[in-house]
Amino acid sequence: MKKIKTPCVGLCSTVYGDLVCRGCKRYDYEIIAWNGYEEDQKHAVMQRLDILLAQAMAGKCEVFDIDCMMTGVQLLRIHGCSPAFVHHCAYQIITRGSSVINSLEEYGIRVLPAAASLRLTELRDILDQAFFELSHSVLEADKRQLAFVRLSNGVAMQQISTSCRES
C-alpha cells in the first residue's frame, strides 16, 4: 500500500474545540493520532472522507476523467492527492482552484445540471458545508453506537456479576 499523506489543509479548527475539523473534516482524535496510525488506519480514514465527499458531490458534480483530474492536481500543486481517493482529489481542485479555474471540465470534473447555475465559489461552499455536516453526523452516529455498546456491555457485566453472587 502506498504511503498516505495527511489530508490536513492547514485550517484546523479542532484547536478551538471542534470535534470535526472544518479544514480536512477528520475527527479531533484522528488528527491527534495521525502520525501514529498504520497505513491501513490512514487508508480507512481517507476512504471514509472520500465516501462522504461522494455523497456531498452527488447531483452537483462528477469526475469523468481521472487522468485529467490528476494532471490538474499537479498543475494546481495540490499535495497528498491519490487517484485511490477520486472525490477527495476533485474536492481539493474545487476548493483550491475555485478562484482561478474557468472550467472544471478542463480538470476532468463535470458540473451537473442541478449545480450548473452556481459560480465555482458557490459550489465550493455548498460542497464544503455538506461535507462538514456529513462528517459531523457520522461522528455523532459513531458516538451513539459506542455509547450503546458501552451500555450493553455494562448491562452484561452487571448480569454476570449478579449471577456470580447468586451462585
N, C-alpha and C positions, 0 to 999 in steps of 0.2 A: 504494500500500500504506500502511495506517495505521501510524503510528509505534508501535513495540513498546517497552513499558517493561520494565525489568529484572524478572525473576521473584524477585529477592532478597527473602528474608523476614527478614533481619537476624540469622540464626543461622549465619553462615558458619563452617564447620569447616575450610576449606582453609588458614586461617592457622595451624592446628595440624598441618598436613602431610597432611590427607586429599586424595586425588586427586579425589573426588566430594564435593561439599558436602552435608552432612547436612540443611541447610535447604532449598535450592532444587533440589538434585540436578544442578546443572550441574557440568561438569568444571573443575578449577582454572584451566586455561588459558583457558576461556571466560569465567570471572569476571574474570580479569585483562584480557582483551581486549575485554570487552563494550562499553565506551564508544567503542571504535574500530571496532566492527562496522558494516557496512552493514545496512540494514533486512532485506535478503534473508538475510543471515547470522543475524541475530537470529531471523527467522522460522523458519529451518531448526532452530535450537536449540529454540525453543518447540514446533515441530512434533514433534521427537524426544521431548521431555518429555511432550507430550500423548499420543503413541502409547504410550509406556511406562506412563503413567497408565491408559490404556485397558486395557492388559494387566493392570496391578495391580488394577483395579476389576472385571475380568471375573468374573462369577459372584457378585460381592458386592453391587454396586450399579450403577445405571444412571441416566442423565439422561433424563427423559421429557418435560420441559417447559423448553426453553432460555430462553424469556422469563421464566418464573417464577424460574428459577435466576439470571438476570441481575438481576432485582429483588432477590433475596436477596443477591447480591454488593453491591448498593448499600446495602441495609439493614445489612449487617454491616461496611460501609465498607472493603471489600476493594479495593485499588487494583491496577491493572495486569492485570485480567482482561478477556479479549476473547472474544466468542462464537465466534471462529475456533478457540479452544482450549478446547473444551467440558469435557474431562476435567480440565484444569488448573483451571478455574473451580470445578468440582464438588469437586475435592480441596481447594482453598482454603476453600470453605464448610465442608467436613467438618473440616478442620484447625483453622480459626479459630473455628468455631462449635460444636465438639464439647461444650463445657461449658454452652452456653446454648440450643441447639436441642432442642426436644422431638420434632419430627417432620421428618425430611428431606423428606418429601413436600411440605411447605409451601414448600420451596425447589426443587421440580421434580426431586428426586432420589429414586429408589425403592431401598430396601434389598431385595435379592433373598433368597429363602428360605434359601440356604446361610449367610447372614450375619444372618438375622433375630433370632437369639438374642443377638447381640452388643450391648453398650452402644455408644453412638456413640464414646466414647473408645477402646474396644477396636477398633472398626472403623478409626478414625483410625490407631491404632498399627500395625495389620496392613497397612493401605494404605501407610503411611509406610515400613515395613520392606521391603515388596515393591517399592516404587518405588525405594528406595535400592539394593536388590540388583540390580534390573534395570538401573539406571543404571550400577552398578559392572561388571556383566557385559558390557554393551555397550562400556564403555571398555576392558575387558580384551580383548575381541574386536577392537576397533579397533587396539589396540596390537599384537596378534599379526599382524593383517593388514599394518600398517605395517612391522613387522619383516620379514615375508615379502617385501614389495615391496622394502625396502632390501637384503635378502639377494639377491633375484633380480636387482636392478639391479647389485649388486656382482659377482655371477657373470657377468652380461652384460658389465660393464665389463672384468672380468678376461679374458673370451674375446676381446673387441675388442683389448685390449692385447696379448695373446698372438699373435693373428693379425697384428697390425701389426708385431710384432718378427720374425715368420717371413717377412714379405714382403721 
